[in-house]
Amino acid sequence: MEPKRNNRNRATSSKTSNRHKKAGKIVYFPGLHDQPAIEVAEQNIPLTLKLCPDAADKTPTFVDQEYYKKVYTVDNGQTYTLRLGIHSSGLGVPAMDVDTIVACYIPTVSDKLQHIVSLFLIDELYPAKYMDSVWFKARENQSFRIEYVFGSAVLETSHDSCSLPLSNDSVKVKDDTVIIYQDGVRDKIPNCCTFFFDFLRIQIKVIYE
């Protein structure tokens, strides 16, 4: 005759199983749910892109109408961090890859309204390009100038999962303008790796005149 304690154990297991079935729950089995899963993550291009009405050349230029032409008030002596790029949700793969060309223009002359613009040449958008820009003004309509914080240029994702600092060789000064130019970053990473990003992050300092 089988020991009663085994009958009790079987009865307990049966009741537990029935309770899970009634509750609609999945019974956990060790090892069944511990396997890695591969999910597909799509690139996140905002649906708010539109053609720029103020483009200086004939090449189509896209801007994000949610952020385009916003003006921010800046204070004297303060350092600000800017993120110029594609404002994606951060739930998928970033929008730009190792072959994306980045060009950022920072004025150095004094003015009452300053404009920093960054262009991104993305293979998927060719022959069009993407532009992100930001405007600054001082308090009381005062003139001011902008200083680029040397060594602050970084390519990064929208969710800060990874970043790639740009070398100082990417920074040039021409005609009263600081130009940050990077012709892709394929030569900056190992051949067995890849890199995606959403933003060019830089820092600037504001000086009132």
N, C-alpha and C positions, 0 to 999 in steps of 0.2 A: 504493500500500500504506500502511496506517495505521501510524504510528510505534509501535514496541514499548512505549515508555514509557506510552502511553495504555492499551494492553492490560494492562500491569502495574497501572495505577491502577484500572482497572475490576475487575480480579481482587481487588485489595485491598479495594475497597468491597463487593464481593459477599461476601467472607469475613467482613468486619466485620458486615454485615447478618445473615449466617447465625449468627454468634456471639451477636448480640443476640436472635435468635429462639429459639435453644436455651436461653439463659439466662432467657428470659421477660421481658426488659427492654424498655422503650419507648425507641425512638430519639429523641433530642432534635433538634427542628427549630427554628432561630431564629425567633422571632415567634409560634410556635404556643402556647407555654406562658407567654407574657408578658402575656396579657390579664387584666384585672381580673375577679374572680369575685364574685357576690352570693350570700351564704349567709343562711339563715333562722336567727335566734337567738331562742330562746324565753325568756320570763321565768322566773326561777328562784325558785319558792316552795318552801320546805323541806317535806318530807313529815312532819316531826316536829311540826307545829302541832296544837294541841288547844285545847279550850275551857278558859278559866281557871276553876278552882273557887273562886277568892277574889275574883271580880269584885264591885265594890261596887254596880253598877247592874244593870238587867234587860237591857241591850243585850249581845248575845253578844260576848265578848272572846277573841281567840285569843292564845296564847302559844306559844313554842317550848319544848317540854318538855325539850330537851337543855340549855338554858341557864337556864330559869326557876328562881328561888329559889337560885341559887348565891351563896355568901357568900365575900367576899374580905377578908383581913386587910390593914389599911393602917397606915402608919407616920406618926409626927408630922412635920409640916413638908414632907411629900412632895407633889408635884403629879402627878396621874394623868390619863391620857387615856382617855376612855370612848367606845365606839362602840355606840350603841343603835339597833336597827333589825332588819331581816330578814337573818338569817345565811345568805345564799345562797352557792352555789359559786363565783360569779364567772365562769362560763363563758358566760353569756348576757346578755341585756338585764337591767339591774337591775329590781327589783320595784316601785318607786314612781316616779310621774311628777310633772309640774309641778302637778297639781291635788291632790296628797296634803296633808292637813292634819297638821301636826306639833305636839305639845304635850309639853313635858318639865317635870317638877316636881322641884326640888332643895330639900330641907329646909335651913334655916339654924340651927335650934335645936340645942343640945347633946343628945346621946343616946349610949347604948352600942351601939345598932344603928341604922344609917342606911339608908334605902331611897330610891333614885332611880328614878323610873318615867318612861317615855316612851310616849305614845300616837300611833298613826298611823291616820288615817282615809283608807282607800284605796277608790276607787270600785268596784273589782272585789270587795271584801269587804262592801260595804254591804248590809244595815244593821249588820253586825258591824264590829269594829275590831280592830287588832292592838296588842299591848302588849309592850314589852321593858323589863326592869327589872334592877336589880343591888342587892345588899345589901353593906354594909361593916361591919366590926367592928374595934375597936382591939385592940392587944395587952394582955393581962392585964385584960380586961374593963373597960377604962377609957372614960370618957365623952369624946366628941370632937364637933367640929362641922365642917361642910363649907362651903368658900367657892368659889363659882363664879368661874372665871377669865374676867373680862369680855372679850368679843370673840373667844372661842374657838369659838363655835358654827359648825359647817360641815356642809352636806349633802354626802355623798360616796358613791361606789360602793364595792363590796366589793373591787375590784381596783385602787383608787386611780387610775383613768384620768382622772377629772375630779371637780371639787368646786365648791361654791358657798357662799361665806361668807354667813352671815346678818347683817343689820345689827343694830346695838345697839337699834334700835326694837323688835326682836322679844323683848327681855328686859324683864320686869316683876317687881316684888316685891310680894307680897300675902300677908298672914297668915303671916309668917315663912317664906315659900316663894318661891324664885326660879322664875319661870315663863318658859320659852322657848316662844313660840307663833308659828307661821308658817302662815297660811292660804293654802297654795299659793305657788308661785314663778313663776306665769305672767307676772306683771308685772315680773319681774326679768331676763328674757331677751328677746332680739329676737323679733319675730313669726315670722321665718323659721327659728327654731331650736326645739329641744325639749331637755328635760333629764330624766334618770332618775337615781335614787339608791337606795341600800340603807340608809344609816346617817345618824344625826345624831351628829356627833363633837363632844364638849365636853371641857373640862379642868376639874378641880376640885383644890383644895388642902385637905389634912387638917390640922386644928389640934387637938391634945390639950388637954383642960381640966385 
